Amino acid sequence: MLHGSHRGKIDQPDNPAWKNEMVKDEQSALKASFERALEFLNAGDHVMAEKICRRTIKEISNSDPNIQVLLCVSLIRQGRSGSAVKRLKHTIRSFPNFAPAHEELGNALLAQNKPENAIEAFKKALQIKPDNPGPMIKLGKIYNKLGRKDESNELYKKALSLEPTKERLASAAQAFARGEIEEAEKISRQILREYPDDVDGLRLLASIASKMEQRDDAIVLLERAVQIKPKFAGAWADLAETYTESEDFGKALDAVQRVIKLQPNLPFGHMIRGSILGKMDDHKGSIESYKSALEIEPQHIGSNMGLGNILKTVGKYDEAVASYKKCIEAQPMFSEAYWSLANLKTYTFEESEIKGMEEHIQNPDLPPPSRAFFHIALANAKEKQKNYGEAWYHFFTGNELRRQSEIYDSVTTQVTHETLMETFTKDFVSSTKGKGCQSDAPIFILGLPRSGSTLVEQIIASHSQVEGTRELPDISLLGRKLTKIKPPGIKYPDAVKHMTDKEKVDFGEDYLKTSLRYRTDKPHFIDKMPNNFAHIGFIKTILPNAKIINAKRHPLDSCVSSFKQLFYKGQSWSYDLFEIGEYYLEYVRLMNHWHEIYPNDIYDIHYESLIENQEEESKKLIEYCGLDWEEACLKFYENKRSVNTASSEQVRQPIYKGAMFAWKNYESELGPLIEMLEPVLEELPKN
């Protein structure tokens, strides 16, 4: 009897009712996986969407066209259109009347620059589903390019009647992506005049405002978006990011809590929270948030990357490496993780890793930004092998790729510097002497990136009376604030001439107050924002007793090191050697002006002198800061403070001379740069 009962359970697949339950369970699991993958896709995490789709196809069902097409969408958005085309053709053979498969095939073929083939795909999608505006718009665009204006206009007209804002929003988004900011703004504003509650339009216009550094406007737009759609997690995430950029961390955390509440089973909210807390220097909280995200999705690439970055900042080198490698395990073609490993400076790639990168870089579907990261990582690997020819090829190619997506206008830089020099004159300095906030707490370390400023910071921050903070954005934020409070047409830096004596004091005190979030009660603190070299006049106006240290390095080492870095953002001049040379000369020109009008207020520290004569130069540095000498400043590498820059691992080691005159390894490639910098090279040591 017992045996018979047992056999009955084993044979349950023959029971139709049991089969029905199995089908229901499969459908439920399939739906849940599809929705989860779609959420990742909509949040911009295309890699994780791909991963979920592949796992679903393997473990639940390989015969569902929805998950198959969603997989292909994730591939297209990663720039892997070739792989998408193959899968879509296979899906269409199995499901010839599934319209989304034909539409996405058209999108993939367009990405491959095959418009004639795409036409047939979009036509088929419309044949199956005639009232779908998506393929109508795409087909209309192709016809327009081919000169078939009447057909194009007819399709546009019909599409607009079905979905009035989609086409224009897509057009605005494309213009924005191309850097055509004015055109994107024009279209977005037109849409919002007609449809003021269009949340996608509000989000796009907010993105445009943020790009133009009009973050107050962006916040107003996004606050309206979440008011209209309070359950739209994407809009809340945008708002959290914009609050963060505005240094309003309290509101940023409130916004991200809404994301977490709306999407409790997704890692994004926790990941964003980790990023915010990291910017607040709450490293413990940041790590905990990233780990919360990884509890939900252990292989979530964004969270592993964020965790790796914060672990690097606090000096947990091995753990950072492990986090970056988890990204690679989850997605072997995730180039940013390889770049992050290279950016540790002390990491050495294994031969298998180098071979893997060389193979990945040959993939024709690899998008340019990813290809750039691989090139720079390979360049670092080849440099460590002293294969300087191959290293330079990869440095040059990586920067060339990155330059395609960056905008730099050397004329704007020149005009800006001219305006600064016209504003801050000897007469102006004389008229403002002794005014402003009298605090001597701030120590500004500035100059060009990769010029030894992190080493200088670490030495001074090892003193018991000094708090090492980070690269603070506060001075540039105060410049923007000054523009806002002055009458229209009076902008920073000209607005500085219109400051009252009280405003000079108030702005200095504002700076001290806002910087409190990064420091303790030590009497002095460091602000190591390199780009503050452009704001020395403003700094001395509102904080006349502040110490200013200009970190200098051999011009060719400085320029080549910037070229090799591939900055994640913020240094758009650094991806072309000619533009780097132009920018360096502009830096020299402006610094000469500051030295002229503030002859005794700026301390130049030369990287080479500091390396060669560590104790002597360190003592001079500490004396300039008005501090008594402490031996701890010689053992700066024992300081456990967090360091956010690319040199974070290097400054945790004793001084070494390996980086001096490293430009000589690439001397044969630097002829035009050397010629351009000749005026500033004549005064320098020759070896």
C-alpha positions as CSV (number, residue, x, y, z in Angstrom):
1,M,0.0,0.0,0.0
2,L,2.8,2.4,1.0
3,H,4.7,1.5,-2.2
4,G,1.6,2.2,-4.3
5,S,1.0,5.5,-2.7
6,H,4.6,6.5,-3.3
7,R,4.3,5.5,-7.0
8,G,1.2,7.6,-7.3
9,K,3.2,10.7,-6.4
10,I,6.0,9.9,-8.8
11,D,3.5,9.4,-11.6
12,Q,1.7,12.7,-11.1
13,P,2.9,14.2,-14.5
14,D,0.2,12.0,-16.0
15,N,-2.4,13.9,-14.1
16,P,-3.9,16.7,-16.2
17,A,-4.7,18.9,-13.2
18,W,-1.1,18.7,-12.1
19,K,0.0,19.6,-15.6
20,N,-2.2,22.7,-15.5
21,E,-0.7,23.8,-12.2
22,M,2.8,23.3,-13.7
23,V,1.9,25.5,-16.6
24,K,0.5,28.2,-14.2
25,D,3.7,28.1,-12.2
26,E,5.9,28.4,-15.3
27,Q,3.8,31.3,-16.6
28,S,4.0,33.0,-13.2
29,A,7.8,32.6,-13.0
30,L,8.2,33.7,-16.6
31,K,6.1,36.8,-16.0
32,A,8.0,37.7,-12.8
33,S,11.4,37.2,-14.6
34,F,10.2,39.3,-17.6
35,E,9.1,42.2,-15.4
36,R,12.3,42.1,-13.4
37,A,14.4,42.2,-16.5
38,L,12.3,45.0,-17.9
39,E,12.8,47.0,-14.7
40,F,16.5,46.6,-15.1
41,L,16.3,47.6,-18.7
42,N,14.2,50.7,-18.0
43,A,16.7,51.7,-15.3
44,G,19.6,51.6,-17.8
45,D,21.2,48.4,-16.5
46,H,21.2,46.6,-19.8
47,V,23.8,44.0,-18.8
48,M,21.7,42.8,-15.8
49,A,18.6,42.7,-18.0
50,E,20.5,40.5,-20.4
51,K,21.6,38.2,-17.6
52,I,18.1,37.7,-16.3
53,C,16.8,37.0,-19.7
54,R,19.4,34.4,-20.4
55,R,18.9,32.8,-17.1
56,T,15.1,32.7,-17.7
57,I,15.5,31.2,-21.1
58,K,17.8,28.5,-19.7
59,E,16.0,27.7,-16.5
60,I,12.3,28.4,-17.2
61,S,11.4,28.6,-20.9
62,N,13.2,28.9,-24.2
63,S,10.0,29.2,-26.2
64,D,8.6,32.5,-25.1
65,P,9.0,35.2,-27.7
66,N,8.6,38.1,-25.2
67,I,11.7,37.1,-23.1
68,Q,13.6,36.4,-26.4
69,V,12.9,39.8,-27.8
70,L,13.6,41.5,-24.4
71,L,17.0,39.8,-24.5
72,C,17.7,41.2,-27.9
73,V,16.6,44.7,-26.8
74,S,19.2,44.5,-24.1
75,L,21.9,43.5,-26.6
76,I,21.0,46.3,-29.0
77,R,21.3,48.9,-26.2
78,Q,24.7,47.5,-25.3
79,G,25.8,48.0,-28.9
80,R,25.8,44.3,-29.8
81,S,23.4,44.5,-32.7
82,G,25.0,41.7,-34.6
83,S,24.2,39.2,-31.9
84,A,20.7,40.7,-31.6
85,V,20.0,40.2,-35.4
86,K,20.9,36.5,-35.2
87,R,18.6,35.8,-32.3
88,L,15.8,37.9,-33.7
89,K,15.8,36.0,-37.0
90,H,15.7,32.7,-35.1
91,T,12.7,34.0,-33.0
92,I,10.9,35.2,-36.1
93,R,11.3,31.7,-37.7
94,S,9.5,30.3,-34.6
95,F,7.0,33.1,-34.2
96,P,6.5,34.8,-37.6
97,N,3.5,36.8,-36.5
98,F,5.1,38.3,-33.4
99,A,5.3,42.0,-34.3
100,P,7.8,43.1,-31.6
101,A,10.4,40.7,-33.0
102,H,10.1,42.3,-36.4
103,E,10.3,45.8,-34.9
104,E,13.4,45.1,-32.9
105,L,15.0,43.4,-35.9
106,G,14.4,46.7,-37.8
107,N,16.1,48.6,-34.9
108,A,19.1,46.2,-34.8
109,L,19.5,46.5,-38.6
110,L,19.4,50.3,-38.3
111,A,22.1,50.1,-35.7
112,Q,24.2,48.1,-38.3
113,N,23.5,50.9,-40.8
114,K,21.4,48.6,-43.0
115,P,18.3,50.9,-43.7
116,E,17.1,48.9,-46.7
117,N,16.9,45.7,-44.7
118,A,15.3,47.6,-41.8
119,I,12.5,48.8,-44.1
120,E,11.3,45.3,-44.7
121,A,11.4,44.5,-41.0
122,F,9.4,47.6,-40.0
123,K,6.9,47.0,-42.8
124,K,6.3,43.5,-41.5
125,A,5.8,44.8,-38.0
126,L,3.1,47.2,-39.3
127,Q,1.5,44.5,-41.4
128,I,1.0,42.5,-38.2
129,K,0.1,45.5,-36.0
130,P,-1.0,48.4,-38.2
131,D,-1.5,51.0,-35.4
132,N,1.9,50.7,-33.7
133,P,3.6,54.2,-33.8
134,G,7.1,52.9,-33.1
135,P,7.9,51.3,-36.5
136,M,5.9,54.0,-38.2
137,I,8.3,56.6,-36.9
138,K,11.4,54.6,-37.7
139,L,10.1,53.8,-41.2
140,G,9.2,57.5,-41.7
141,K,12.8,58.5,-40.8
142,I,14.3,56.1,-43.3
143,Y,11.9,57.3,-46.0
144,N,12.8,60.9,-45.2
145,K,16.6,60.2,-45.6
146,L,15.9,58.4,-48.9
147,G,14.0,61.4,-50.2
148,R,10.5,59.7,-50.1
149,K,9.0,62.8,-48.4
150,D,5.3,62.1,-49.1
151,E,5.5,58.6,-47.6
152,S,7.5,59.9,-44.7
153,N,5.1,62.7,-43.9
154,E,2.1,60.4,-44.0
155,L,3.7,58.0,-41.6
156,Y,4.7,60.8,-39.2
157,K,1.2,62.3,-39.3
158,K,-0.4,58.9,-38.4
159,A,2.2,58.2,-35.7
160,L,1.6,61.6,-34.1
161,S,-2.1,61.0,-34.0
162,L,-1.5,57.8,-32.1
163,E,1.2,59.0,-29.7
164,P,1.6,62.8,-30.0
165,T,4.8,63.3,-28.0
166,K,6.8,60.2,-28.7
167,E,8.4,61.2,-32.0
168,R,9.4,64.7,-30.8
169,L,10.7,63.4,-27.5
170,A,12.8,60.8,-29.3
171,S,14.1,63.6,-31.6
172,A,15.0,65.8,-28.6
173,A,16.7,62.9,-26.8
174,Q,18.8,62.2,-29.9
175,A,19.7,65.9,-30.2
176,F,20.7,65.9,-26.5
177,A,22.9,62.8,-27.0
178,R,24.7,64.5,-30.0
179,G,25.4,67.5,-27.8
180,E,22.9,69.8,-29.6
181,I,21.7,71.2,-26.3
182,E,19.8,74.2,-27.7
183,E,17.8,72.1,-30.2
184,A,17.0,69.5,-27.5
185,E,15.8,72.2,-25.2
186,K,13.7,73.9,-27.9
187,I,11.8,70.7,-28.7
188,S,11.3,69.7,-25.0
189,R,9.9,73.1,-24.1
190,Q,7.5,73.0,-27.1
191,I,6.2,69.6,-26.0
192,L,5.7,70.8,-22.4
193,R,3.8,73.9,-23.6
194,E,1.3,71.5,-25.3
195,Y,1.4,68.7,-22.7
196,P,2.6,70.3,-19.4
197,D,2.1,67.0,-17.5
198,D,4.3,64.9,-19.8
199,V,6.6,63.3,-17.3
200,D,9.1,62.0,-19.9
201,G,9.3,65.6,-21.3
202,L,9.9,67.0,-17.8
203,R,12.7,64.4,-17.2
204,L,14.4,65.2,-20.4
205,L,14.3,68.9,-19.9
206,A,15.7,68.3,-16.4
207,S,18.6,66.4,-17.9
208,I,19.2,69.3,-20.2
209,A,19.1,71.8,-17.3
210,S,21.6,69.6,-15.3
211,K,23.9,69.4,-18.3
212,M,23.9,73.2,-18.4
213,E,24.6,73.3,-14.7
214,Q,21.1,74.8,-14.0
215,R,20.4,72.4,-11.3
216,D,17.8,74.5,-9.5
217,D,15.7,74.4,-12.7
218,A,16.3,70.7,-13.0
219,I,15.0,70.1,-9.4
220,V,11.8,72.2,-10.1
221,L,11.1,70.1,-13.2
222,L,11.7,66.7,-11.4
223,E,9.7,67.8,-8.4
224,R,6.8,68.4,-10.7
225,A,7.4,65.0,-12.4
226,V,7.1,63.1,-9.1
227,Q,4.1,65.2,-8.1
228,I,2.4,64.1,-11.3
229,K,3.6,60.5,-11.0
230,P,4.5,59.8,-7.4
231,K,5.0,56.1,-8.0
232,F,7.5,56.6,-10.9
233,A,10.8,55.3,-9.4
234,G,12.9,56.6,-12.3
235,A,11.9,60.2,-11.7
236,W,12.6,59.9,-8.0
237,A,16.1,58.4,-8.9
238,D,16.7,61.4,-11.2
239,L,15.7,63.7,-8.4
240,A,18.0,62.0,-5.9
241,E,20.9,62.3,-8.4
242,T,20.2,66.0,-9.0
243,Y,19.9,66.8,-5.3
244,T,23.3,65.0,-4.9
245,E,24.9,67.2,-7.6
246,S,23.6,70.2,-5.8
247,E,25.1,69.0,-2.6
248,D,21.7,68.8,-1.0
249,F,22.3,65.4,0.5
250,G,19.4,65.4,3.0
251,K,16.9,65.7,0.2
252,A,18.8,63.3,-2.0
253,L,18.5,60.6,0.7
254,D,14.8,61.3,1.1
255,A,14.3,60.9,-2.6
256,V,16.3,57.7,-2.8
257,Q,14.2,56.3,0.1
258,R,11.2,56.7,-2.2
259,V,13.0,54.6,-4.9
260,I,13.7,51.9,-2.3
261,K,10.1,51.9,-1.2
262,L,8.8,51.7,-4.7
263,Q,11.2,49.0,-5.8
264,P,12.1,47.0,-2.7
265,N,13.1,44.0,-4.7
266,L,15.5,45.8,-7.0
267,P,19.1,46.9,-6.0
268,F,19.0,50.3,-7.7
269,G,17.7,52.3,-4.7
270,H,20.4,50.9,-2.4
271,M,23.0,51.4,-5.0
272,I,22.1,55.1,-5.4
273,R,22.0,55.5,-1.6
274,G,25.5,54.0,-1.5
275,S,26.7,56.5,-4.0
276,I,25.2,59.5,-2.1
277,L,26.6,58.4,1.2
278,G,30.0,57.9,-0.4
279,K,29.9,61.5,-1.6
280,M,29.1,62.5,2.0
281,D,32.2,60.7,3.1
282,D,30.0,58.3,5.1
283,H,32.1,55.3,3.9
284,K,30.6,52.9,6.4
285,G,27.1,53.7,5.4
286,S,28.0,53.6,1.7
287,I,29.5,50.2,2.0
288,E,26.4,48.9,3.9
289,S,24.1,50.3,1.2
290,Y,26.1,48.6,-1.6
291,K,26.0,45.4,0.4
292,S,22.2,45.7,0.8
293,A,21.9,46.0,-3.0
294,L,24.1,42.9,-3.5
295,E,22.0,40.9,-1.1
296,I,19.2,41.4,-3.5
297,E,21.3,40.8,-6.6
298,P,24.8,39.4,-5.8
299,Q,26.0,39.9,-9.3
300,H,24.6,43.4,-9.8
301,I,27.4,45.2,-11.7
302,G,26.6,48.8,-10.7
303,S,26.6,47.9,-7.0
304,N,29.8,45.8,-7.2
305,M,31.5,48.8,-9.1
306,G,30.3,51.3,-6.5
307,L,31.5,49.0,-3.7
308,G,34.9,48.6,-5.3
309,N,35.3,52.3,-5.7
310,I,34.5,53.1,-2.1
311,L,36.7,50.2,-0.9
312,K,39.5,51.7,-2.9
313,T,38.8,55.1,-1.3
314,V,39.3,53.7,2.2
315,G,42.4,51.8,1.3
316,K,40.9,48.2,1.2
317,Y,42.8,47.4,-1.9
318,D,42.3,43.6,-2.0
319,E,38.6,43.9,-1.4
320,A,38.3,46.5,-4.1
321,V,40.0,44.2,-6.6
322,A,37.6,41.4,-5.6
323,S,34.6,43.7,-6.2
324,Y,35.9,44.7,-9.7
325,K,36.5,41.1,-10.6
326,K,32.9,40.2,-9.6
327,C,31.8,42.6,-12.3
328,I,34.0,40.8,-14.8
329,E,32.7,37.4,-13.7
330,A,29.1,38.7,-14.2
331,Q,29.9,40.3,-17.6
332,P,33.3,39.5,-19.1
333,M,33.0,42.4,-21.6
334,F,32.3,45.0,-18.9
335,S,35.3,47.2,-19.7
336,E,34.9,49.7,-17.0
337,A,35.9,47.1,-14.4
338,Y,39.2,46.5,-16.2
339,W,39.8,50.2,-16.4
340,S,39.1,50.5,-12.6
341,L,41.7,47.7,-12.0
342,A,44.2,49.6,-14.1
343,N,43.3,52.8,-12.3
344,L,44.4,51.3,-9.0
345,K,47.9,51.9,-10.4
346,T,49.4,49.2,-8.3
347,Y,47.5,46.3,-9.9
348,T,49.3,44.1,-12.4
349,F,47.1,42.2,-15.0
350,E,47.8,38.5,-15.5
351,E,48.6,37.3,-19.0
352,S,45.1,35.6,-19.2
353,E,43.5,39.0,-18.4
354,I,45.5,40.8,-21.1
355,K,44.6,38.1,-23.6
356,G,41.0,38.4,-22.7
357,M,41.0,42.1,-23.2
358,E,42.7,41.8,-26.5
359,E,40.0,39.4,-27.6
360,H,37.2,41.6,-26.4
361,I,38.5,44.6,-28.2
362,Q,38.1,42.8,-31.5
363,N,34.4,42.4,-31.0
364,P,32.8,44.6,-33.7
365,D,29.7,45.1,-31.6
366,L,31.7,46.7,-28.7
367,P,30.5,50.4,-28.4
368,P,33.2,53.1,-28.5
369,P,33.0,54.1,-24.7
370,S,33.6,50.4,-23.7
371,R,36.3,50.1,-26.3
372,A,38.1,53.2,-24.9
373,F,38.1,51.6,-21.4
374,F,39.7,48.4,-22.7
375,H,42.3,50.3,-24.7
376,I,43.4,52.3,-21.6
377,A,43.5,49.2,-19.4
378,L,45.6,47.4,-22.0
379,A,47.9,50.5,-22.3
380,N,48.6,50.3,-18.5
381,A,49.2,46.5,-18.8
382,K,51.7,47.0,-21.7
383,E,53.4,49.9,-19.9
384,K,54.1,47.7,-16.9
385,Q,55.7,45.2,-19.3
386,K,57.8,48.2,-20.7
387,N,56.2,47.6,-24.1
388,Y,55.9,51.3,-24.7
389,G,55.1,51.1,-28.4
390,E,52.0,49.0,-27.8
391,A,51.2,51.0,-24.7
392,W,51.1,54.3,-26.6
393,Y,49.0,52.8,-29.4
394,H,46.4,51.9,-26.8
395,F,46.6,55.2,-24.9
396,F,46.2,57.1,-28.2
397,T,43.3,55.0,-29.5
398,G,41.4,55.0,-26.2
399,N,41.6,58.8,-26.0
400,E,40.6,59.1,-29.6
401,L,37.5,57.1,-28.9
402,R,36.7,59.0,-25.8
403,R,37.2,62.3,-27.6
404,Q,34.3,61.5,-29.9
405,S,31.8,61.9,-27.0
406,E,33.4,64.9,-25.3
407,I,33.1,68.5,-26.2
408,Y,36.0,70.9,-25.5
409,D,36.3,74.5,-26.7
410,S,39.7,76.0,-26.2
411,V,38.4,79.4,-27.2
412,T,36.0,79.3,-24.3
413,T,38.8,78.5,-21.9
414,Q,40.9,81.5,-23.3
415,V,37.9,83.9,-23.0
416,T,37.2,82.7,-19.5
417,H,40.8,83.3,-18.4
418,E,40.9,86.7,-20.1
419,T,37.7,87.7,-18.1
420,L,39.3,86.5,-14.9
421,M,42.4,88.6,-15.5
422,E,40.4,91.6,-16.4
423,T,38.3,91.2,-13.3
424,F,41.0,90.6,-10.8
425,T,43.6,93.4,-11.3
426,K,46.1,94.9,-9.0
427,D,43.8,97.8,-8.4
428,F,41.0,95.4,-7.4
429,V,43.3,93.5,-5.0
430,S,44.3,96.8,-3.4
431,S,40.7,97.8,-2.9
432,T,39.7,94.6,-1.3
433,K,42.7,94.1,0.9
434,G,41.8,93.1,4.5
435,K,38.2,92.4,3.6
436,G,36.3,89.1,3.5
437,C,36.1,86.4,6.2
438,Q,39.3,86.4,8.2
439,S,39.5,82.7,8.9
440,D,42.9,81.0,8.2
441,A,41.4,77.5,8.5
442,P,41.3,76.6,4.7
443,I,44.3,75.3,2.9
444,F,43.7,75.1,-0.9
445,I,45.8,72.7,-2.9
446,L,45.2,73.3,-6.6
447,G,46.9,73.0,-10.1
448,L,46.5,70.6,-12.9
449,P,45.5,67.0,-12.3
450,R,48.2,64.4,-12.0
451,S,50.7,66.9,-10.8
452,G,51.4,65.5,-7.3
453,S,48.6,67.3,-5.5
454,T,47.4,64.1,-3.7
455,L,50.9,63.5,-2.3
456,V,51.1,67.1,-1.1
457,E,47.6,66.7,0.5
458,Q,48.6,63.5,2.2
459,I,51.7,65.1,3.7
460,I,49.9,68.1,5.1
461,A,46.9,66.0,6.2
462,S,49.2,63.8,8.3
463,H,49.7,66.8,10.6
464,S,47.6,66.6,13.8
465,Q,46.2,70.1,13.2
466,V,44.9,69.5,9.7
467,E,41.8,67.7,8.4
468,G,42.2,66.2,4.9
469,T,38.8,66.4,3.2
470,R,38.4,65.9,-0.6
471,E,38.0,67.7,-3.8
472,L,35.3,70.1,-2.6
473,P,33.0,71.7,-5.2
474,D,32.0,74.6,-2.9
475,I,34.0,77.4,-4.4
476,S,32.5,76.9,-7.9
477,L,29.0,76.5,-6.3
478,L,29.5,79.8,-4.5
479,G,30.4,81.4,-7.8
480,R,27.1,80.3,-9.3
481,K,25.3,81.5,-6.2
482,L,26.9,84.9,-6.6
483,T,25.5,85.1,-10.2
484,K,22.0,84.3,-9.0
485,I,21.9,87.1,-6.4
486,K,23.2,89.8,-8.7
487,P,21.0,91.7,-11.3
488,P,20.5,90.0,-14.7
489,G,23.6,90.3,-16.9
490,I,26.1,90.5,-14.1
491,K,27.7,87.1,-13.9
492,Y,30.6,85.4,-12.2
493,P,33.5,86.4,-12.2
494,D,32.5,90.0,-13.1
495,A,29.9,89.8,-10.2
496,V,32.8,89.7,-7.7
497,K,33.5,93.4,-8.5
498,H,29.9,94.1,-7.4
499,M,30.2,92.4,-4.0
500,T,29.6,94.5,-0.9
501,D,32.0,94.1,2.0
502,K,29.4,92.3,3.9
503,E,28.9,89.8,1.0
504,K,32.6,89.1,0.9
505,V,32.4,88.1,4.6
506,D,29.2,86.2,4.2
507,F,30.4,84.2,1.2
508,G,33.6,83.3,3.1
509,E,31.5,82.1,6.1
510,D,29.2,80.2,3.8
511,Y,32.2,78.3,2.5
512,L,33.3,77.4,6.0
513,K,29.8,76.3,6.9
514,T,29.2,74.1,3.9
515,S,32.7,72.5,4.3
516,L,31.7,71.3,7.8
517,R,30.1,68.2,6.4
518,Y,33.5,66.9,5.4
519,R,35.7,67.8,8.4
520,T,36.0,67.6,12.2
521,D,37.0,70.2,14.7
522,K,40.6,70.4,13.7
523,P,41.8,74.1,13.2
524,H,42.7,73.7,9.6
525,F,41.4,71.7,6.6
526,I,42.4,71.0,3.0
527,D,40.3,71.6,-0.1
528,K,42.1,69.8,-2.9
529,M,40.0,70.7,-6.0
530,P,42.6,71.1,-8.8
531,N,40.3,73.3,-10.9
532,N,40.2,75.9,-8.2
533,F,43.3,77.4,-9.8
534,A,40.8,79.4,-11.9
535,H,39.2,80.8,-8.8
536,I,42.2,82.1,-6.8
537,G,41.0,85.7,-7.2
538,F,37.5,84.8,-5.8
539,I,39.1,82.7,-2.9
540,K,41.4,85.6,-1.9
541,T,38.4,88.0,-2.0
542,I,36.2,86.1,0.4
543,L,39.0,84.3,2.4
544,P,42.1,86.6,2.3
545,N,44.0,84.5,4.9
546,A,43.5,81.2,3.2
547,K,46.7,79.3,2.2
548,I,47.0,78.5,-1.5
549,I,49.4,75.8,-2.7
550,N,50.0,75.3,-6.4
551,A,51.1,71.7,-7.2
552,K,53.5,71.8,-10.2
553,R,55.1,69.0,-12.2
554,H,57.3,68.8,-15.2
555,P,55.0,70.0,-18.0
556,L,55.5,66.9,-20.2
557,D,55.0,64.5,-17.2
558,S,51.9,66.5,-16.3
559,C,50.5,66.5,-19.8
560,V,51.3,62.9,-20.6
561,S,50.0,61.6,-17.3
562,S,46.7,63.4,-17.9
563,F,46.5,61.8,-21.4
564,K,47.1,58.4,-19.9
565,Q,44.5,58.8,-17.2
566,L,41.2,58.8,-19.2
567,F,39.4,60.8,-16.6
568,Y,35.9,59.5,-15.9
569,K,34.5,63.0,-16.3
570,G,35.2,66.6,-15.8
571,Q,38.4,67.1,-17.8
572,S,37.2,67.4,-21.4
573,W,40.6,68.9,-22.5
574,S,42.6,65.8,-21.6
575,Y,41.8,63.4,-24.6
576,D,43.8,65.1,-27.2
577,L,47.5,66.0,-27.0
578,F,47.2,69.3,-28.8
579,E,44.3,70.4,-26.6
580,I,46.2,69.3,-23.5
581,G,49.2,71.5,-24.6
582,E,46.8,74.4,-25.1
583,Y,45.2,73.9,-21.7
584,Y,48.6,73.7,-20.0
585,L,49.8,77.0,-21.5
586,E,46.5,78.6,-20.4
587,Y,47.1,77.3,-16.9
588,V,50.6,78.8,-16.9
589,R,49.3,82.1,-18.2
590,L,46.6,82.4,-15.6
591,M,48.9,81.3,-12.7
592,N,51.5,83.9,-13.8
593,H,48.7,86.5,-13.5
594,W,47.8,85.3,-10.0
595,H,51.4,85.4,-8.9
596,E,51.7,88.9,-10.2
597,I,48.7,90.3,-8.3
598,Y,49.1,88.1,-5.2
599,P,53.0,88.0,-5.1
600,N,53.3,86.5,-1.6
601,D,50.2,84.5,-1.2
602,I,50.7,81.5,-3.5
603,Y,53.2,78.7,-2.7
604,D,54.5,76.7,-5.6
605,I,55.5,73.1,-4.7
606,H,57.4,71.2,-7.4
607,Y,56.8,67.5,-7.5
608,E,60.3,66.7,-8.6
609,S,61.8,68.7,-5.7
610,L,59.5,67.0,-3.2
611,I,60.5,63.6,-4.5
612,E,64.3,64.4,-4.4
613,N,64.3,66.2,-1.1
614,Q,61.3,64.9,0.8
615,E,62.2,66.1,4.3
616,E,63.4,69.6,3.3
617,E,60.5,70.3,1.0
618,S,57.9,68.9,3.5
619,K,59.2,71.2,6.2
620,K,59.0,74.2,4.0
621,L,55.4,73.2,3.1
622,I,54.4,72.8,6.7
623,E,56.0,76.2,7.6
624,Y,54.1,77.9,4.8
625,C,50.9,76.5,6.4
626,G,51.8,78.3,9.6
627,L,52.2,75.0,11.5
628,D,54.9,73.5,13.7
629,W,56.8,70.5,12.2
630,E,55.6,67.0,13.0
631,E,57.5,63.8,12.1
632,A,54.2,62.2,11.0
633,C,54.3,64.3,7.9
634,L,57.3,62.2,6.7
635,K,55.4,59.0,7.3
636,F,52.3,60.2,5.3
637,Y,51.8,56.7,3.9
638,E,50.8,55.5,7.3
639,N,47.8,57.9,7.3
640,K,44.6,55.8,7.1
641,R,42.4,58.6,5.8
642,S,40.3,58.1,2.8
643,V,41.6,59.2,-0.6
644,N,39.3,59.7,-3.6
645,T,41.8,60.3,-6.4
646,A,43.6,58.1,-8.9
647,S,46.7,58.3,-6.7
648,S,45.0,56.7,-3.7
649,E,47.1,53.6,-3.7
650,Q,50.4,55.3,-4.5
651,V,50.2,57.7,-1.5
652,R,49.8,54.8,0.8
653,Q,53.4,53.8,0.0
654,P,56.7,55.6,0.7
655,I,57.9,58.1,-1.9
656,Y,59.3,56.5,-5.0
657,K,61.0,58.1,-8.0
658,G,59.6,55.9,-10.7
659,A,57.1,58.5,-12.0
660,M,59.7,61.2,-12.6
661,F,60.4,61.9,-16.3
662,A,58.2,59.0,-17.3
663,W,57.3,61.1,-20.4
664,K,60.7,60.0,-21.9
665,N,59.3,56.6,-22.5
666,Y,57.1,58.2,-25.2
667,E,59.4,60.9,-26.4
668,S,59.2,59.8,-30.0
669,E,55.5,60.4,-30.0
670,L,55.6,63.9,-28.4
671,G,57.3,66.1,-31.0
672,P,54.3,68.5,-31.5
673,L,53.6,68.7,-27.8
674,I,57.3,69.4,-27.0
675,E,57.3,72.1,-29.6
676,M,54.1,73.7,-28.2
677,L,55.5,73.7,-24.7
678,E,58.9,74.9,-25.6
679,P,58.5,78.3,-23.8
680,V,57.9,76.6,-20.5
681,L,60.4,73.8,-20.9
682,E,63.4,76.1,-21.2
683,E,63.5,76.8,-17.5
684,L,63.3,73.1,-16.4
685,P,65.8,70.5,-15.4
686,K,66.9,68.4,-18.4
687,N,67.1,65.0,-16.8
